Amino acid sequence: MLHDSRCGSVPQDIIRFSEFADPGSVLDGDKIKIDDLINKEIVVIGHKISISKYEKNKSGKCLTLQVEVGGVHRVVFTGSDVLIEQMQKYGDRVPFIAVIRKVDRFYTLS
């Protein structure tokens, strides 16, 4: 049975979405270009690795990186295989402070 919120009464056995949903699954913040973060200290506060809709890298994956810059949450999208590998290896250590460096044609955390 569907609940019509216009009726006013909510059955006691229905739980709220917020009681079981993982609040950490949403990466909030305005989008920022990775080049705007080069050589700046950032706090990595979240990440997600998914299948890329573009075929520009070897892994076929896309990294969504949630960072804090100057106290503001931002989100950066990249197909950098180096950054993807680093987050696969160290992503369980989030949050951490890092600097994104550009070495030749590659991005890396340091």
C-alpha positions in Angstrom: 0.0 0.0 0.0 1.4 3.4 -0.9 1.2 6.2 1.6 -0.4 9.5 0.5 1.3 12.2 2.5 -1.8 14.4 2.1 -3.7 12.1 4.4 -1.7 13.2 7.4 -1.3 10.0 9.4 1.8 7.8 9.0 1.6 4.2 10.1 3.8 3.5 13.1 5.7 0.6 11.4 7.1 2.7 8.6 10.7 3.8 9.0 12.3 6.9 7.6 14.8 6.7 4.8 17.3 8.6 6.9 17.2 5.8 9.5 18.9 3.3 7.2 20.5 5.2 4.4 24.3 5.8 4.4 24.8 9.5 4.7 28.4 9.2 3.4 27.4 8.0 0.0 26.7 11.4 -1.4 29.7 13.6 -2.4 28.5 17.2 -2.1 30.2 20.3 -3.3 30.6 22.4 -6.4 32.6 21.0 -9.2 36.2 22.3 -9.6 38.8 21.5 -12.3 41.7 19.4 -11.2 44.1 22.0 -12.6 42.7 24.5 -10.1 44.0 22.3 -7.3 47.5 21.7 -8.5 50.1 22.3 -5.8 47.5 23.3 -3.3 47.0 21.6 0.1 43.6 20.0 0.2 41.8 17.7 2.6 40.5 14.6 0.8 37.2 13.8 2.5 35.5 11.3 0.2 35.8 9.4 -3.1 34.0 7.2 -5.5 35.4 5.1 -8.3 33.0 4.2 -11.1 32.9 3.2 -14.8 33.8 6.1 -17.0 31.5 7.2 -19.8 34.7 8.3 -21.7 37.4 5.9 -23.0 40.4 8.2 -22.4 42.3 6.0 -19.8 43.5 2.5 -19.6 41.4 1.5 -16.6 38.1 2.7 -18.1 37.3 4.2 -14.7 36.4 7.6 -13.3 37.4 9.0 -9.9 35.1 11.4 -8.2 37.2 13.0 -5.4 35.5 15.1 -2.7 37.9 17.6 -1.2 37.8 20.5 1.2 39.6 23.7 0.0 39.6 26.7 2.4 36.8 25.1 4.4 34.5 24.6 1.3 33.5 21.2 -0.1 34.4 20.7 -3.7 34.2 17.8 -6.1 36.6 16.9 -8.9 36.2 14.3 -11.6 39.2 12.7 -13.2 40.2 9.7 -15.3 43.8 9.8 -14.0 44.8 6.1 -13.6 47.5 7.1 -11.1 45.0 8.9 -8.8 42.5 6.0 -9.2 45.2 3.5 -8.2 46.2 5.7 -5.2 42.6 6.0 -4.0 42.0 2.2 -4.5 45.1 1.6 -2.3 44.7 4.4 0.3 41.0 5.4 0.1 40.2 3.7 3.4 42.5 6.3 5.1 40.1 9.2 4.2 40.1 11.9 5.5 43.7 13.0 4.8 45.7 16.1 3.8 47.4 15.9 0.4 48.7 17.9 -2.5 47.8 17.1 -6.1 50.9 17.4 -8.3 51.2 17.2 -12.1 54.2 15.2 -13.2 54.6 15.4 -17.0 51.2 14.3 -18.2 50.1 12.6 -14.9 48.5 13.7 -11.7 49.6 12.2 -8.4 48.9 12.8 -4.7 51.7 13.7 -2.4 
